[in-house]
């Protein structure tokens, strides 16, 4: 195709002038919400550390204000099976994979929309065979024949200058949505790792409760055998033997529900690691194999809004809503479109680029909505209302985040006291049971006194296992509530991107 520099050059000049005339994007420029003006999470100052108890998992925990959170915070529990299980989940969990794919979609949509900043250039070749109605019209071909072939080759350029920032606001909105999706990936990552830690702790707690219950069943069985021997010697009444048999049956009845819960936890661990229930992980968990982190971070409140993925996601949703106002305003303003084409047309393909067969055009159009029944006005008002909605949702997310941290801090202090009391109760109950069993053999007490001691000991053992597990679980909850240290992890979430993804899309 023969080049025609004058018309396309004129079009290029027009494009450049239109670009120079581009003004600032209409609509509000987004500003990040300020961090809440609060100094702490609870009305009273935090103590320096929790109380301690003389049992595994009963160590005192120190609250360190401003301490950073490691990206792999679960390694602080010093459990190799837990570390291995989380590593497997991060590569195989379908929910995380889905969130990663959604992020790639969002980023590609941003890049696709960026294409509107540049002219659209299309090439077209159109061969055709035609016949003129020579009885009514003059022949089209210069030869006068009614039959002819026509070959047309054309290059077209179209450009819509972003005069009022419609495209910039659209890109800004899509970029904010992509950032929101990025924080959704981080939230999914944090939820997955936290759920795995909690599932492992719950499994360890259930195993401790099952072991305690089996020990109680063993004691109850031994006592039943003793009473039966005493019944044979006429030392006890048959009613006492029947009561002990009922107590043993009651203890045995508590075991199947615990075993059921353990099975459900194993199914959960399999699902979280991307496995089917029939292919459960080989790793198992026991409270004695977990170490309680002794140094606990307490991020300053102004940092929490930076660390929580859900707050950052809500902020980006607010940003997208702000850009949507600009889009709605720009849609009510004129749109300028510039077009240019250059080509050639001939009846023989060999003459396509010869002199005299060229064609070109340069055009501009300005479109202004005049009457639309108020649709665009109401869309703008809807966009402003959506921004108010997103702002309220952001504030709600921030309040919920602060509440999560406060709840975890309160729970940790309460857990430490509860564990200390549970240790004392279990040891007192064990001592009381030993004394009661000895006295029963000597005939110093009746069976009912022993039965009371047994029931007290059973409950004390179960309470101790649960109290130990609560300290681990609420420690994990604190790390989750503070954001989980996602800014420090080295796991590849998706394609590497520089920080500040949105900076490329800010208007002047």
Secondary structure, 3 states (H helix, E strand, C coil): CCCCHHHHHHHHHHHHHHHHCCCCCCCCCCCCCCCCCCCCCCCCCCCCECCCCCCCCCCCCEEEECCCCCCCHHHHHCCHHHHHHHHHHHHHCHHHHHHHHHHHHHHHHHHHHHHHHCCEEEEEEEEEEEECCCCCCCCCCCCCCCEEEEEEEEEEEEECCCCCCHHHHHHHHHHHHHHHHHHHHHHHHHHHHHHHHHHHHHHHHHHHHHHHHHHHHHHHHHHHHHHHHHHHCCCCCHHHHHHHHHHHHHHHHHHHHHHHHHHHHHHHHHHHCCCCHHHCCCCCCCHHHCCCCCEEEECCHHHHHHHCHHHHHHHHHHHHHHHHHHHHHHCCCCEEEEEEEEEEEECCHHHCCCCCCEEEEEEEEEECCCCCCCHHHHHHHHHHHHHHHHHHHHHHHHHHHHHHHHHHHHHHHHHHHHHHHHHHHHHHHHHHHHHHHHHHHHCCCCHHHHHHHHHHHHHHHHHHHHHHHHHHHHHHHHHHHCCCCHHHCCCCCCCCCCCCHHHHHCCC
